[in-house]
Amino acid sequence: AESASPGGESRAPWLAGGVVLAAIAFLLFGVAPLRRLAGGSSAIAVPGEVVVGVEPEEVEPEGSPPELEKPDPGPQIEPEAMPKGVAAAGLSRTIEIAGVDTRVFEFGPEDGPVALCVHGFAAGPEMFRKLARKMADAGWRVIAFDLPGGLGTAPPPKPGPVTPQLVSFLSSAIAELSPSERPMLVAHSQGGYIAARLASEQPKLVRSVVLLGPAGLDAACWMRLISHAWVGLLFRLLVGLIGVRGRTRLAERLYRWAIGGKVGAKQFARRFADRQTALRLVGSGPVFLHEVFEEELKPGGVKVPSLYVWGTEDNTTPPTSAVQVLSEAPKATVAVLAGMGHLPMLDDPAGVAELITKWGKRRGRRAR
């Protein structure tokens, strides 16, 4: 048997840490060489593949990092101010769910089939606005809300495991926001993992789930690396040392590389202008990822109709997961969207809305 070299295990974290720092430095100075080396991504063909076209990329202008922007709450209304049957055009209100004050955005006719949008890590309900408007045009009642620990107004989860808290919060949100009808969940990334867990544990609460680039399946190697606690400490140290320009530039570069999409990088980077927000995000990310890799998503355990959606350019939750889904859940529907990244609802909101609403319509409505 081979013997390990003395101190090999103790050196491993520091060696990996050096790799992380080198990667960060590379990203700060440019990711184009990596893209050229990789040669880009190509679509993968799976049974039932759905391909939705995207518009040409719009390049955001370069410039100095923007100042921190608070989340836009949208037009505010009182809960009782919405006349019955009147369509909502992105109106927002603040309500209490499970003892947490959270923002809620509402779109579409009050009598339409209900879709609840569940955002992912380091995000908020605003990311669903364009998608929700398109779904509302098709007659759906779309509601997006803040999860605890996101970039909205809801406070972070309590100390301890995060996943059970978010699953419980989602269950309470369904009871509050769709009391008479089982909703369709449209969930992204971390939100997709939470929605799938709920659909596995409490399937009678929902009619179906749409999982956009869900966490918990095949993950990029960099995701597995940053799930270690020491990487979170390393990032917190880095964020604490560099200034606003460095933080926002790093966040934007990492976002463009990891997400693989066309929009949202500058908006995401703005969040890192605030040091405390940046420290919270880089500290909480590894905690959630560690939980995900400890108990990965099991497609066969999702007990309601499910639609899985990936973009071919997603460098965070790659579309190779489609093979696992079709193997473990042959009745699931899989869509791999050409040219899109980790945020397909931002890359092509009209196309993704059409895909979701047509699929959702075939599943029918269910009362509680």
Secondary structure, DSSP 8 states (H G I E B T S, - for coil): -----TTHHHHHHHHHHHHHHHHHHHHHH-SHHHHHHHT-------TT---------------S----------SB--GGGS-TT--EEEEEEEEEETTEEEEEEEEE-TTS-EEEEE--TT--GGGGHHHHHHHHHTT-EEEEE--TTSSSSS----SS-SHHHHHHHHHHHHHHH-TTB--EEEEETHHHHHHHHHHHH-GGG-SEEEEES-TTSS--HHHHHTTSHHHHHHHHHHHHHS-HHHHHHHHHHHHHHHH-SSS-HHHHHHGGGSHHHHHHHHHHHHHHHHHHHHS---GGG--S-EEEEEETT-SSS-TTHHHHHHHH-TTSEEEEETT--S-HHHH-HHHHHHHHHHHHHTT---B-
